[in-house]
Amino acid sequence: MTADDRVQGYAAAVLSVIESEGRLGTVDDELFTFAKALEQHPHLARSLTDAALPVENKMAVIRELLADRSDPLTVSLLGFLIDAGRARDIPKIVERVAALASQERQQVLAEVRFAVAPTDEQRGRVAAALSLATGRQVDVKVVVDPSVVGGVVARVGDEIFDGSLATRLTDAGRHLGSV
């Protein structure tokens, strides 16, 4: 069995649990947010993948970070992956869960980076704009990334839509430098 087969298997199992509990949309969003936090905070990823730390300690970290802010199923599924020794694969597994869930809803996955957490209305406007731009229904997964400064950066498949203030400021600086 290859690493990709394992990721696919765990992703299918996680998605199956989420669907059977009727929490698709909430739990997969929370898992996606957590996986992106692991990528942005290497010290957190190291603490969850450190073989010297007992699983109980890793679960305590998860509970401390998520208990009051997340669905209990999110915490349980992360615990399942950590207990199974798959902490290192959480970002890949969750990315695959998101892709599978989008595919089942006949949508395409859109990773959208905002400087701060968007309102439901902002998220809806971005989803509508991306659907119009791509000609497909999109499943928006939010990543809070302060480096965006303002606006959004969206990735839909291989396409990047960069409407960030940071990029506009950089472009304006280049333009002023060439005048």
Secondary structure as UniProt FT lines:
FT   HELIX           3..20
FT   TURN            21..22
FT   TURN            24..26
FT   HELIX           27..40
FT   HELIX           42..49
FT   TURN            51..52
FT   HELIX           55..66
FT   TURN            67..69
FT   HELIX           72..83
FT   TURN            84..85
FT   HELIX           87..89
FT   HELIX           90..104
FT   TURN            105..106
FT   STRAND          108..114
FT   HELIX           120..134
FT   STRAND          138..144
FT   HELIX           146..148
FT   STRAND          152..156
FT   TURN            157..158
FT   STRAND          159..162
FT   HELIX           165..177
//
